[in-house]
């Protein structure tokens, strides 16, 4: 039986977060089965790279799910008892003074393996600030397959999304630089790091069968050997295989993946954390994109080219990556089969952001049916 695959096609934002007005971006898609596609989001500091990742999460999981689904600092704002208490977490500040402030996000995706052929899906969420400041959220899912269409709204739409990409531990894995560093230190043979990051590790690994962890471990080993293969810090002997079955506090970690690092090491845990994220994404029951928000923030400049080269070897079919422009090696980027660049530009007067897209190669974005 073929695995279920999810590809993201495009995202349209209207007055969401920093994006005032209508902003649309396409995502690079693999040109053929087995190919790899990279959507690279770049911009200066505070231009909205993490904001775009959060907006994508809001389109998928809404205010109640994004804080659990996206393990990023930005998404953690939605983890309180009432994620709809603050309109500014959804609606652009420039329209909050309107009589009826509204915002919306529309995400197009393609799902394969759930029936005959491919299924075109459109997820639309909208937010409205009511009197008193609380936000009302609405969601609809429209799908089309083999000429048949279906529409779900409200709780039925939420259930459909949660079944495909559950927000508590989604196969569509999102991580920022801080989480990657924490993940990397989980595998360090140092109890100080374990106690600081154990909750992250247990959340990600809980309920995963041993076989999937072994598979993930192989991906981690391949990625980290490539990313750290010529690392010249004498304190870092790189990866060592300590044998499957080793446990910490009775909880299994990735079999055979342990890193000897010093407390002040920077690049090795960032690279290992990225490898763990790739491994987790590769072993889910659904093959979905991997979203890495600022993964090279913890990588020294001399290691960024190797980092991108390693990602091109092991990343899933669709990778969405944010980075500062100065962190990107253009030749390493061209290792992907399909590439789409998204530039973020901020208006310093209003602190609002504009999206500018530029495909470096044909992104294989076919025409979609009208799902409205």
Buried (B, 14 or more C-beta within 10 A) or exposed (E): EEEBBBBBBBBBBBBBBBBBEEBEBBBBBBBEEEBBBBBBBBBEEEBBBBBBBBBBBBBBBBBBBBBBBBBBBBBEBBEEEEBBEBBBBBBBBBBBEEEEBBBBBBBBBBBBBBEEEBBBBBBBBBBBBEEEEEBEBBBBBBBBBEEEEEEBEEEEBBEBBBEBBBBEBBBBBBBBBBBBBBBBBBBBBBEEBBEEBBEBBBEBBEEBEEEBBBBBBBBBBBBBEBBBEEBEBEEBEBBEEEEBEBEBEEEBBBBBBBBBBEEEBBBBBBBBBBBBBBBBBBBBEBBBBBBBBBBBBBBEEEBBBBBBBBBBBBBBBBBBBBBBEEBBBEEBBBBBBBBBBBBBEBEEEEBBBBBEBEBBBEBBBEEBEEBE
